Amino acid sequence: MSGHSPKLRSLRDRLRQIVLFEAGGLVLITPPFAWASGVALADSIGLLLLLALLAALWNGVYNTGFDWLDGRLTGRCADRRPLPLRAVHAAGFEGGLLLMSLPVVMVWTGMDWREALVADIALASAYVVYAFGFNLAYDRAFPINPLGAEAVAHAD
């Protein structure tokens, strides 16, 4: 354990990350989900919006906790996370979300638990791939400045 606590994303940055992630996920994943599941597009949009809200709440909690733990153990900022750990991060996020979303999918669609589990696993699998790519791109587009915004402003 390094004992060093690297800078975490600001609340504003975390909110931007969540909004961009969820909006992109809805645009990319809703149409194929509706087609593959046989759930009407309007119902799929409603379900995925509800799941996006659940995921957004989980996103803030999970990512902040994961970033904090990774930073405490390694001393690095989240935007410098190695690729194998990014895969673990994405899978852990989706696994936790799967546990919370399965009952929602069952109630919303009327699917039995097996059908809902298959649909939810398909969604989770799509989102694992999406989360991996999105978070890598987000970290490249919006790196964490370890000195803080104030230091950058004074450096100019």
C-alpha positions as a printed Julia matrix, in Angstrom:
156×3 Matrix{Float64}:
   0.0     0.0     0.0
   1.56    3.26   -1.09
  -0.2     5.56    1.39
  -0.3     8.21   -1.34
  -3.76    9.39   -2.29
  -3.79   10.68   -5.88
  -6.2    13.34   -7.08
  -9.67   12.03   -7.94
 -12.0    13.48  -10.56
 -13.97   16.51   -9.47
 -17.72   16.24   -8.99
 -18.25   18.26  -12.18
 -15.92   15.99  -14.14
 -17.58   12.86  -12.71
 -21.04   14.18  -13.63
 -19.86   14.92  -17.19
 -18.44   11.39  -17.41
 -21.71    9.84  -16.22
 -23.92   11.89  -18.56
 -21.75   11.2   -21.61
 -21.49    7.5   -20.76
 -25.22    7.0   -20.29
 -26.24    9.05  -23.33
 -23.8     7.16  -25.55
 -24.94    3.84  -24.17
 -28.61    4.61  -24.83
 -27.9     5.63  -28.43
 -25.67    2.64  -29.19
 -27.36   -0.18  -27.27
 -31.14    0.45  -27.26
 -31.82   -0.39  -30.95
 -29.97   -3.73  -30.92
 -31.57   -4.64  -27.56
 -35.06   -3.99  -28.92
 -34.35   -6.04  -32.02
 -32.74   -9.0   -30.2
 -35.16   -9.16  -27.27
 -38.37   -8.63  -29.16
 -39.32   -5.88  -26.69
 -40.95   -2.95  -28.5
 -38.61   -0.02  -29.15
 -40.69    2.36  -26.97
 -40.66   -0.16  -24.11
 -36.95   -0.77  -24.65
 -36.25    2.96  -24.47
 -38.23    3.22  -21.22
 -36.47    0.21  -19.72
 -33.02    1.35  -20.75
 -33.71    4.88  -19.47
 -34.65    3.42  -16.1
 -31.58    1.18  -16.16
 -29.48    4.2   -17.19
 -30.68    6.06  -14.08
 -29.81    3.06  -11.91
 -26.48    2.75  -13.7
 -25.73    6.47  -13.3
 -26.17    6.21   -9.55
 -24.07    3.03   -9.44
 -21.52    4.67  -11.76
 -20.8     7.5    -9.35
 -20.5     5.2    -6.34
 -18.55    2.41   -8.06
 -16.12    4.57  -10.04
 -15.33    6.86   -7.14
 -14.76    3.87   -4.85
 -12.7     1.97   -7.43
 -10.6     5.06   -8.21
 -10.04    5.7    -4.5
  -9.03    2.11   -3.77
  -6.79    1.85   -6.85
  -5.18    5.18   -5.94
  -4.61    4.16   -2.33
  -3.08    0.83   -3.33
  -0.96    2.03   -6.26
  -0.6     5.81   -5.93
  -1.72    6.38   -9.53
  -4.59    8.45  -10.91
  -7.45    6.62  -12.64
  -6.5     7.98  -16.06
  -3.21    6.06  -15.83
  -4.84    2.68  -15.13
  -3.31   -0.22  -17.13
  -5.46   -2.07  -19.68
  -5.87   -5.34  -17.71
  -7.15   -3.43  -14.68
  -9.49   -1.47  -16.97
 -11.02   -4.79  -18.01
 -11.48   -5.81  -14.35
 -12.98   -2.38  -13.64
 -15.51   -2.65  -16.49
 -16.5    -6.23  -15.61
 -16.91   -5.35  -11.91
 -19.12   -2.41  -12.73
 -21.37   -4.47  -14.99
 -21.49   -7.41  -12.56
 -22.71   -5.17   -9.75
 -25.21   -3.5   -12.04
 -26.49   -6.91  -13.2
 -27.41   -7.82   -9.63
 -29.4    -4.61   -9.28
 -31.0    -4.57  -12.73
 -32.26   -8.15  -13.04
 -35.41   -7.54  -10.96
 -36.11   -4.36  -12.96
 -35.86   -6.21  -16.29
 -38.17   -8.95  -15.0
 -40.85   -6.53  -13.81
 -40.64   -4.17  -16.81
 -40.72   -6.82  -19.54
 -42.73   -9.56  -17.86
 -39.93  -12.01  -18.66
 -39.33  -14.91  -16.31
 -36.04  -14.83  -14.45
 -34.2   -16.99  -17.01
 -35.23  -14.86  -19.99
 -34.52  -11.69  -18.03
 -31.13  -13.05  -16.99
 -30.2   -13.8   -20.63
 -31.39  -10.32  -21.7
 -29.59   -8.66  -18.78
 -26.37  -10.6   -19.44
 -26.54   -9.56  -23.1
 -26.96   -5.94  -22.02
 -24.16   -6.26  -19.48
 -21.85   -7.82  -22.09
 -22.54   -5.01  -24.54
 -21.96   -2.45  -21.81
 -18.69   -4.08  -20.66
 -17.26   -3.61  -24.14
 -18.72   -0.1   -24.34
 -17.49    0.83  -20.81
 -13.97   -0.34  -21.6
 -13.77    1.78  -24.76
 -15.64    4.75  -23.33
 -13.52    5.02  -20.17
 -10.29    4.67  -22.1
 -11.39    7.42  -24.52
 -12.72    9.6   -21.67
  -9.46    9.37  -19.74
  -7.53   10.35  -22.87
  -9.89   13.23  -23.66
 -10.18   14.49  -20.07
  -7.0    13.57  -18.14
  -6.82   14.21  -14.42
  -4.46   17.05  -13.64
  -2.65   15.97  -10.46
  -1.86   19.61   -9.65
  -5.47   20.76   -9.91
  -7.1    23.38  -12.08
  -5.74   26.22   -9.94
  -2.13   25.19  -10.62
  -2.77   25.04  -14.37
  -4.34   28.53  -14.32
  -1.31   29.94  -12.48
   1.12   28.17  -14.81
  -0.18   30.07  -17.88
